[in-house]
Amino acid sequence: MNTLGAAWDWLADPAHWSGDDGVRHRLLQHLVLTVVCLVISCLIALPVALVLGHLGRGGALAVNISNVGRAVPTFAVLVLLLLTPVGKWGEGPTVVALVLFAVPPLLTNAYVGMREVDRSVVQAARGMGMTGRQTLFHVELPLSLPMVLNGVRIAAVQLVATVTIAALAGGGGLGRIITAGFNLASTPMVVAGALLVAVFALVVEAVFEVSERLAPAWARGGR
């Protein structure tokens, strides 16, 4: 309880919220890095998953290959990237490592969502004269959207928690507060940084939950 109280006192100190090393600046860095990695991951994973799910071929192999990445620790990938020419690109190694981390849930959920669409509905759409492109965007994608968005939610929350490793490569984000706390042997600072990351992840989860509740019925899986 004393440690949590000291961490709260650290967070309540206005001096810790201002400046380049303040909570506001680190939180903004954390948010930007999370959004950038999530967008890049979506641009890579979702088109592949949707096309393979529509075609019904090669998707299982792609999912299995992407899931192999889950067995490799993101920190290990980051360290290896730092030893390559990518390590000279500033935040490049961190972005690459985090994108590789976020692709599997996006790819898996989107592909599974596409394959779970009722085949009779797809056949009916084709029987009405819809082209493959029209069937994909007007039938399969709307029906699989809940699973696709669930994958985005999972990836976003996981990224918020994992972006902290950026600090180990000299990057920004809330992880810098944690590493600074270790360097200063300040347990309250370490706990405060961990609490900020946890609260941020919960806020992101809540945003997706509220967005899902406010979305139209068809986007929530309704008929």
FILOBA-909296 format. One record per residue (C-alpha): x, y, z; residue in one letter. Coordinates in steps of 0.25 Angstrom, whole numbers, plus 5000, padded with zeros to 4 digits. Layout:
<sites>
XYZa ...
</sites>
This chain:
<sites>
500050005000m 501250095003n 501750074989t 500450104983l 500250224991g 501650274987a 501350244972a 500050334974w 500850444980d 501850434968w 500650444958l 500050554966a 501250644965d 501050744954p 502550754951a 502450614946h 501450644935w 502150754928s 503450764919g 503950664909d 504150564920d 502750584926g 501550494926v 500750574915r 501950574905h 502250424908r 500750394907l 500650464893l 501850384888q 501250254893h 499950284886l 500550334873v 501450204872l 500250114875t 499450174864v 500550174854v 500850024857c 499349994857l 499050064844v 500249994837i 499849864842s 498449874837c 498949914823l 499849794823i 498949684829a 497449724826l 497549724810p 498349594811v 497349534820a 496049584813l 496549534799v 497049404804l 495749384812g 494949424799h 495649324790l 495749214801g 497149174797r 498449194804g 497849264816g 498149144826a 499549144822l 499649304824a 499049294837v 499949184842n 501249264837i 500749384844s 500449314857n 501949264857v 502249414860g 501549404873r 502549294878a 503649394876v 503749504887p 503649644882t 504749684890f 505649584883a 505249634870v 505549774874l 506949734878v 507249664865l 506749784857l 507649874865l 508849794860l 508449814845t 508449934837p 506949964841v 507549994854g 508050134848k 506550174845w 506250234858g 504850174862e 504950084850g 505349954858p 504249984869t 503250004858v 503649874850v 503649794863a 502249844867l 501649824853v 502149684853l 501449664867f 500149724863a 499949654849v 499549514855p 498249554862p 497849644851l 498149534840l 497449424848t 496249494852n 495949554838a 496149424831y 495349344841v 494249444840g 494249434825m 494149284825r 493049284835e 492149364826v 490949274822d 491349214809r 489849204804s 489849354805v 491049364797v 490449274786q 489249354786a 489949484784a 490749414772r 489449364767g 488849504766m 490049534757g 490949604767m 492449604763t 493449554772g 493849694776r 492449724779q 492249604787t 493449634795l 493149774799f 491649774799h 491349634805v 492549564812e 493249684818l 492049744825p 491649604830l 493049584835s 493249724841l 493049684855p 494149584855m 495049684847v 494849794857l 495049694869n 496449664863g 496749814862v 496349834877r 497249724881i 498349774873a 498149914878a 498149874893v 499349784891q 500149894885l 499849994896v 500449894906a 501649854897t 502049994892v 502750014905t 503949934899i 504250054890a 504950114902a 505950004902l 506350044888a 506450194892g 505050224887g 503950304894g 502650264901g 502250234915l 503250124915g 504350234917r 503650264931i 503850124935i 505350114930t 505650244936a 505050194949g 505950074949f 507150154946n 506850244958l 506450134967a 505150194969s 504050094971t 502950194972p 503350244958m 503350104952v 502050074958v 501450204953a 501950174939g 501350034939a 500050084945l 499950194933l 500150074923v 499049994929a 498050104930v 498350144915f 498150004911a 496849994919l 496450134912v 496650074898v 495849954902e 494750034907a 494750124894v 494650004885f 493549944894e 492750074894v 492950084879s 492349944877e 491149984885r 490850104877l 491150044864a 489949994855p 489349864857a 490049804845w 491349844849a 491149774862r 490749644855g 489349664854g 488549624842r 
</sites>
